[in-house]
């Protein structure tokens, strides 16, 4: 394990030192309702990697609680992805469905404790009764059912006596909770659909929030690691385990930032739409970010894991440039794969003063790659070069073959153009050339100076192949769906030519086609009769180049490795934001590249001089809303955003309340200061209000107080969290931290 630990590994290390757990057990718990993508690869690397680093174990568990969407083919795809990335889940794969009897018993226990009830409201009524971020919810009248009635109804639900949606089982928690996930969350729903493993045995299926924490507990998981969208679910996770009073040790949930990549969709639902609408050829289409797609395109497990390692484990979501992923595969292949020649658009060259044939010894690797190997290149009177390597009327700085400019055939001889042959339409169909017999590469005594060497293949020995050139599937940096598809994401070249050394019976073969990029023999469509190669990535290292200067750290529009730079105006704005306003380059780039976002930001600055705080909320929350709608459709204004930020800066409201306020502004357009006043959401900093709450929480948790005083300083966060929960997130965290620390001395 590296000396530099991320925050998750720090937590695990502290838990082991304190004796909280004897063994680290993590889990990777995907839903088998789609093929895993590169976001899952990050989760796989984290969960299996942490277990490996601490000599523990990671369970592979299928969260198969929705029979309407799940399938065995998705289970196989998930297992294949984990194996391909080089991880081992042990003797067996776990399934949540294996725990259905136990989960049902736990639900019955909650009902008997009067902590769960069968609700008969409609889906619309449940949504309406839940309230909003600023308004408490209203409990269903069915919550008053007796324990006996609830037990009977729940058993009838299990036995299939009701229709889908007729009843649900809900937890009885708090309909006024600040965390809306805690407003009597659903625990079970009716589904009259055969389960791909359990058949028709069950008519009720547990919801994620109920099944997940209990599955973790049943398996002895110590650290339940998930992405940030489940942060609010953590309260439900803890409530279920604590309310049931399960014997320790119990698992705890920790969240990390999910992986977001530009020019890429990471939603399984939207990826499924692409597959079902036949926009792509299947889940393993090389343009998709699925593990199967990346594998078929030619990515290596090492490159994916290196990418996951480079982006790290963060606590806040951000956008990763897809060029970083391309850099990782390029960097991996550069050290491994042989260099060979390919002609994508063949033009015949007849060397009139050459007779016979010969084999030229050519190295596979350049001098700076620590690998050895060579192959025999057949050379003959007739060769093919790429059509782009000859021009009749070349521009300045064109160094390839012209009527007056000789060029070297790589690894072979220097040739010069003697005659240009055209067809009736004026298209060039052949070049008549001469070669210099003293110019052979490696023993050149001709004295002829040329400025470039071009690709070629011998016409007789060359092999015809199909080349698939893949580009970004989406033309927009932050795509929404089908409307953003890049119509040129796939180009197929049917009659490309390669040197004979490229045709091999070795599986999993990759090559660098010189000057063109890295290519992979398609594992599905390749055959001796029809060799097919997929372009993995272009040669240009735009990511590494991008890192050299501050300006170029900004996100760029890439098309097969080519960088589209900022306009002069965007550069001016970017410089202003980074140099004058001191914004970090990522935030500055997001704002500078979007005219509407930049305009909104500067308008908000005219109301409040808080450039960094405003930039953060505009570049993240406001930008997220602009992905869904035009700026004119926003219900809130720049002035309202400035008012929201002002209250955060002045600590009138907490950051947690600020998130809730923003969501309400999105829906209603109400003034944030008015919402705070009407709902009494002002941050509480008065010790006289907070101290009695702290005293009560300390009195109820003597064991944790003793552990804290014995040296488990991590429990400070527990007490602070309990105070924040009791105050609905209104208490000032800084004040609470100071007061709790003082009380626990």
N, C-alpha and C positions, 0 to 999 in steps of 0.2 A: 504494500500500500504506500502511496506517495506521502511525503512529509506534509504537503499542503492538503489539508482536509477541507471538504465542503461542509456546509452547516449540517447536513444530514449525518455525515460520518462523525461529526463532532458530537451530535446527540447520541448516536449509537455507542460511541466510545465511552461517554459519560455514564450511560445506562449500565454498561458492563462493569465499569469501575465501581459504581455504587452498589452493585449486586442486584439491581432491579430485575435483570434477566440472567439466566445461566448460559443461554444460547441465543444467537441472533437468528430469527426466522422471519423472512420477508415473503412477499407473494406478488406474483404478476397475475392480476385477475381480469383478463379481457372478456368482453361479451362476444360470444361466437356468432356475430351477426354481420360480419364483413371481414375482408382481408386486412391484416395489420399493415399499418403504414409506418413511415419513418418516425412519427411521434411515438408510436409504440416501441420502436427500437430504442428510443431514449429511455423509456420506462423500463424496458427489459434490461438495458445496460445498468441502470441505477439499482433496480431491485436485485438482480442476479449479481451485479458487481459488488454491492455492499455485503451481501451474504458471503460471497467468496472472500472478500477482504478481511472479514471478521471470523472466517472459518465456520460459518453457519450454513444455512440452507434456504433456498428460495423455492416456494411452491408455485407450480403452474396450475392456476385454477380457472376453469371456465365459469364465468358468471352467467349461467344459463337459466335465467328466471323469466324470460319472455319468449314463450314458445311460438309466437307469431312471426318471429324474425330470424330464428336460429337454425343452424344446419350443420351437419357433420363436416361438410366441405370447409366450413370456416374453422372448425376445430383443427382439422388437418393443416390448414394454412397457418394457424397460430403456432402449432407444434413445429412445423417446418421452419418458420421464421426464427424461433428460439434456437433450434438446432443449428441453423445456418449461421447464426451469429456466434455460435461456439459455446452455448451455455447448456447446462445439464440440470433437469428438474428432478432427477432421482428415479425411483422405481415406478411411480405412477403419476398420472395427471389427475388433479382433483376437479370435481364438479360440484357447484352449489346444489345441483339437483340431488346429489347424494345425501344432503343434509335436510331435505324437505321434511321428513318426519320429525327431526329434532326442532327445526324452525317452527313447525306447526305447534309443537308442544310448548315452545317458548311463548308463542303468541297466546296460547290458552292460559299460560301462567300470568301474562299481563292482564288478560281479561279478568281472571280471578282476583287480581290485585286492584281491580277497578282502574287500571291504567290504560285500558284499550276498550274500544266499543265498536259495534257494527253500525255504520252510518248508511242511511238510505237516501241521502240527498243526491240529486243528479250531479253530473260532472260540472255543469255550468253553475249550479248553486254552490257547490264546494268552492269553486273559484271565486264566486262573488262573496261568499262568507269569509274568505281568507283575509279580506281587507287590503291595505296597501302599505307602503313603507312609512307613511305618515298617519295611517288610521288603523286602529286595532281591528282584529277580526271578530266574528260573532260565532259562538259555538253552536253546532247543530242541536236541534231539539232531541235528536235521537241519541245524544250523549247521555240522556237521562235514563236510558234503558237499564234494567237491572242486570246484574252479573249473570244470573241464570238465563235471561232472555238472550243476552249477547253470546253466551256459550252455545245455546241451542241454534241461534242463527248462523254462527260461524261454522258449526258442524254441518248444517244444511248447505252452506256455501261450499264446503269441502266435498260434500256428497253430490254436488251438481244439481241442486234443486232450484237454483235461481239462474236468471239470464245474465249475460255479460253486462256489467254496469249497474245491475239492480242494487247491489250492496258493495260496500268496501269495509275493511277493518282499518280503524284509525287509532293512533296513540292519543291518549288524553294528557296533553301537556299544558300549553298556555296559548290561547288565541290572541293574546295581546303582546306576545314576545316580539322584541325588536328584530330578531332573526326570524324571518317569515317561514323558514324551514321547520321551526319549532311549533308552528301553529297547527297542532294536531295532525302531524304528517300521516299519509297513507302507509299502512303496513302490508296489506294484502288486497288483491283484486281478483275478480272472477275472470277466467279465460277458458272457454270451451274449445280448446284447440289441442291436438295431440302434441306432446312434447317429443323432441327427436330422440330422447333417451328414456323418459319415463312413460311414454305412450299416453294413454288416456286415464291414468291412475289419479291424476290430480285435476281438480277444477278451479283451485285457487293457487295463486302464485305470489311469492313474497316480493315486495318492492326492494329496490337497491338499498335504501337506508336501513332497512331491517335485516336483510339477508347478509349484507357485506360485513358488518361488524361482528355478527354472530358466527359467520363462516371463518373470519379471522380468529375468533376466540376458539372455536372448535379445533382448528388446525394448530393452535398454539403459536400463532404469529405474534411476534414481539413489536415490530415496527410496520405499521400500515402506511405505505408511502404512496401518495396520489398527487394529482395535479391540482392547481389552484382553484379550478371551478368547483371543487368539492370542499372548499374551505368552510362554507356555511353548513355543510352537511356534518361537519365534525361534532357540532352540538348534539345532533340526533344520535350519532355514533356513540358518544359518551352517555347520553341519556338511556339508551337501550341497555347498554352493559351495566351501568350503575343501578338502574331501576330493578333489573333482574337479580342484582346482588350476586353476580357470578364469582366463583372462587378465583382468587388471583393466582398467578399473574394474568393480567389482561392486556390486550394490545392497545396502542395509542396511535392516532392518525397524525401524520405530518404531511404538509403540502409543499410542492415545489412548482416552479414555473413550467407550464406546458411548452411544447415546441411549436413555434409559428415560423413559417418560411415564406418569404415573398414569392409571387408567381405560382403559388401552390395552394391547393385546397386540402385541408386536413380533416374535413368532416366526412365520416363514413357514410352518412346519409347522402351527401352530395356526390361522393365517389360512386355510390351505388347507382345514383341517377345517371352518371356518365356511362356506367357499364350497361344498365338496362336500356338506355336510349341509344346504345351502340355508337356513342361518340368515340369510344375507345374499343379495342378488340376484346377486352376482358379485364379481370382484376390484375392480370400480369402484363398489361400493356406497358411497354417501356417508358411511356410518357407519364405514368402515374407514380405518385410517391409511395405506393405500396412496397412492402419488402419484396413481394414476388415480382413487381414491375422493375424495381431497381436491380434485383438479381438477374432478371432476364436481359436487362439493358447491358449488364456487364460490371456493375458495381461489385466490389469485394466486401466481405465482412469486415476486414481490417479498416477499410476506408470509412464505413459507417460508424464503427466503434470509435475511430479517431475523431470523427466529426462530433459525436456525442461527448467525447472527452474535451474537445476544444471549446464547445459552447458552454460547458460547465453546468452546474446545478445552482439555479438562482431562486430568489424568493419573489421576484416580480416578473410578470410577463413582458416579453419584448419580441421584436421581429428580427429573425436571423436572415441574412442575405443568402440566397440559394448559391451564390458564387462561392461561399465558404464550403458548402458541400462539394461543389465541383472541384475546388482546390484540393480537398482531401482525397478524392479518387484520382485526380491527376498526379498528386504527390506520391500516392501509393504505386500507381502503375509505372511511373517514370523510373522507378528503381527495379522493376521486375520484367517488363515485357520487351520482346524483341522488336526492332525497327525493320519494317519491310516496305516494299513499294507497291503502290496501287494507283491506277489511272482511272479516274472517275468518268472523264469525258474523252475517249480515245481519239487521237489523230495519228494517222499512219505516217511513218517516216521511213523512207527507203534510202539506205546508205549505199550509194552506187559504187563506191570504190572499195567496198568490203565484200569479200567472198568467204564462204565457209561459216563456221560457228565455233564458239569457245565457251568455257565456263569460267566465270570471273569469281574469285573468292571475295566475299563481302562480309564484314562483321555485322552481327546482329545488334551490337550495343555501341554507343559512343564512348569515347575515352573516359568520360566523367561518371560512367555507371560501372560499379564494381562487379560486373558479370562478364563472362566470356562466352564466345560461341560465334559461329559463322555459317554461311550457307553458300551454295554455288548458284550464281546468277547466270542463266543461259543468255549468251549474246549472239545476235545474228544480223543478217543484212536488213531484215525488216523488224522494226520495233514500233511501239506505240508510245506517244507522249501525251500529256494532258493538253487539250485544246487551248487552255489558258496560258500554256507555256510557249506559245508562238503568237506574234503579232506582226502584221505587215507594216502598220503605221503606228509604232509604239510611242507612248508618251515619254517624257523625260523621266529618268530613273527607272526605266524598265530594263531589267538585267537578264532577261531570259532570251530565247532564240528569236532572232529577227532576220530579215533578208541580208543585213549587213553585220550582224552581231553573233559570234559563235557562242556556244554554251557547252558545259560538260554534262554528259549523261552520267548521273551519280554512280560512283565506283567503277566507271568504264572510261570512255574516250570523249574527247572534245569533237563536236560536230559543227559544221557550218551549213547554212542553207544555200542550196544551189538553184532550186526552182520551186515555185509554188503552183500546185495543180488544183484547179477549181472545176466544179460541175457547171451545168448550164445556168443555174441560178446565181452563180457567183460564190457559192460556199466553198471554202477550202476543204479538200478531201484528202490531200496528200502533200507531203513535203519531200522533195528530192534533196539529198544531203550528201556531203563528203565527210569522212572522218580523218583525223591525223593519227597515224599508226604509232607515233612516238609520244602520244599524249595519255597513255594509259595511266589511270589513277594509281598512285603509289610508286610509279617509275617514270613520271612525266619528264621528258627531255625536249619537249617541243618548243619551249620558250613562249608559247601562246598564253596570254593572260585573259582569264574569264572571271566574271563577277558572281556567277551563280552556277549551281548544279541542279538539274531537274530530274523528276521521276520518269521512269520508263519501264517497259516490259517487252520481252521478246515476243513477237507475234505468234510464233509457232507454239511456244511453251506456256504462254499466258493462259490463265484460267478465268473464265467468265463467271462473275458473281453478282448477286443482288446486294446492293448497299442501301440500308435504311438510315437516313439522316434525321435524327430526332432533335427537335427544338422545344422550347417551352410550350407546354400545353395551353397556357393562358398568356394573353398579350398584356394584361393589366397586372400591376404589381400586387394589388390586393383584389383578387378576383372574387366575384359573387357566384358565378355559375356558368351556364351554357352560353350566356350572352357575351362572355369574355374569352371564349375559345379562340386560340390562335389558328387561323385556317391553314397556316404553313407549318404546323407542328410536326408534320411527317412528310418527307420527300423520299420517293423510292427510285433508285437508279438501277435499272434492270441489266445493263450491259457494261458494268465496270469490269476492269481487268486487273488481276493481281499476279504477282510472281508465283511460281509453283510452290515455293516453300510455305506459302500461307495455307495451302490445302493440307490439312493434317488430320489424323484420326485421334489426336489427343483431346480428351474432354476439357471443357472449361478453358479454352484457349483464347487469349487476348493478344492483340498486336497494336503497335503504333504504326498506322499507315502514315509514312512521313509526309509532313506538311498538311495532313488532313485531320488528324486527331487519333484518338484511341478507339479501337473497335473490338467487338466480341462476336464470336460465332454464335448465332441465335440457337439456344438449346432446344427450341421447339421445331423450327422450320428448316434448320440446316440439314442438308443431305448431300451425298456425293454428286447426285444429279443436279441439285440446285443449292449450291453454297450460299448462305445468307449471313451477312454481317451487320450488326447494329452499332451505330456510332454511340459510344459511351459519353465522351466529352471532347470538346475542342482542345487544341494544344495551348491556346493563349491563357496565361496565368493571370487573369484579371483580378482575382482576389488578393494575391500577394502584392501585386502592383498597387492595388487600392490602399493597402495598409501603410504605404510609405509616407503619405502626406496627410495632414489633418483634413484638408478639403476633400480628398478622395476617400476618406472614411465614410462619407455619406453614401446612402444606398443609391444604386445606379440601376438603370434599365439594361438588362443583359439579353442578348439574343445570340445563343451559341458562343458565349465567351466574349462577344464584342461589347464594349462599353459605350453607352450613349451618355456623354457628359452633360452636366448642368448647362443651362443657357447662361449667358452673361448676367441676366437679371437675377436668376436663381443663385448664381455665385455671389453676387453683391449682397443679396438678402442673407445667404448662408454666412458670409463673412461678418455681416452686421450682428447676427445672432450669436455667433461664437466669440467674436473679438470684443464687441461692445456690451452685449447683454450677458455674456459668459454662460451661454447655454452649452450643454454637451453636444457633441457633433451629431449623435443619433437623433436627438430631439430637434436640433437645428435643421438637419437634413429633411426630416419628416415635414416640418413647417415650410421650409424654403421651396420644396418641390411641388407643393400644392397651393395654388394661388388662393383658393377660397379659404383654406385653413390658415394661411399666412395673414390674409386680410382680417379674418375673425380674430386671430391672436393680437394683431396690432390695434384693432378696435378695442379689445378688452384692456390692452395696455393704456389706452387713452383715459380709462376710468380708474385704473389702479396701477401704481408703479411697483409691481411685484413680478418681474419678468420670468424668474425661474419657476415659481409656483404656478403662474398662469400657463407657461409653456408646457409644463407637465400635464396639466388637466386638458389643455387643448389638443396636444399631440397624442393623447391616449383616449380619454373619454369622448371628447368632441369628435375626434377623428373616427372613432368607432361608429358613432351615429351617422357620420357622413358617408360611411360605406353603404349604409342602407337607404339613404335619401339625399335629395338635393339640399343645399344649404338654405334655400328659401323655405323648405318644408320644416325646418327645425322650430320647435315650439318655444325654445329658450333663446335668449339674446346674449351678445357679448357682454353687455352691462350686467346681466344676471350672473354670468360666470364670474365676473370680477367681484360681485357682491359675495358669491359663494367662497371664493378664494380669500377675500378679506376676512370673512368670519373664521376661516381655518387659520390664517396667519395670526389673527388676534386671539386665537384659542377660545373663541366664543363657542365653537362646535368642534367635536372630535373628527378625526379623519373617517371613522366608521360612520358617524352620522352624516358626514359630507357625501359619502357614497350613496346613502339612502336618499339624501336630498336631491342629488343629481338624477337618480332614477325617476324621482317624482317630477322633477323639472322636465325630463324627457317626455313624460306622459301628459302632463298638465300645462306646462309653461308657467306655473305659478312662480311668484317672486320668492327666492329662497329665504330672505329675511322675514317675510310674512309667514312662511311655513314654520320657521323656527319659533316665531312669536306665538302663533296659533297653537302649535303642538307642544310647546314647552320643551324644546329640544336643546336649549342652551346648555353648553358644557358646564358641568358642576365642578367647581374648584374649592368650594367652601369646606374646610376640614371638619367643621361642626356637623355637617351633613354626612360626610364620608366616614368619619371615625366610628360612629355607632355600627355601621354596616360591617366595617372591618372587624370590630370586636365580636360581632355575632358570628361571622364566618370563622374566625380563629377559634371561638368557643366550640363550634360544631366540628372542627377538624383537629382534635388534639394529637392524633397520630402523625399527621403531616407537620404540625408544629414541632413535634419532637424530632422528626426526621430532618427538618430544616435546621434546627439548632445543633443537630449531630453532624451537619456538614453538607447536606443535600441542598445547595443554594438554588438549584433549578426550581424548587418548589415555590420560590418567590413568585414566579410566573403563574403558578396555580392560584395563589391567593389574589394576585392582581386581577387575573381573569375572572375569578368569582365575583369580585367587587364590580367589575365592568358589566358582568351579566346582570347582577342585581340592579344596576342603574340603567339598564337598557343601552349601554354604550355611551351614556352621557357623562360619566365621570372623567375628569381630566387624567389621562394615564400617567403623566409625569407626577402629578400630585399624589395619585394613588400609590405609585411606586415608592415615593419618599415616605408616605405615611405607613404603608405596610412594612417597609424595611425597618422603620423606627419601632413599630409595635413588636416586631419579631426579634428584636435585639435581646 
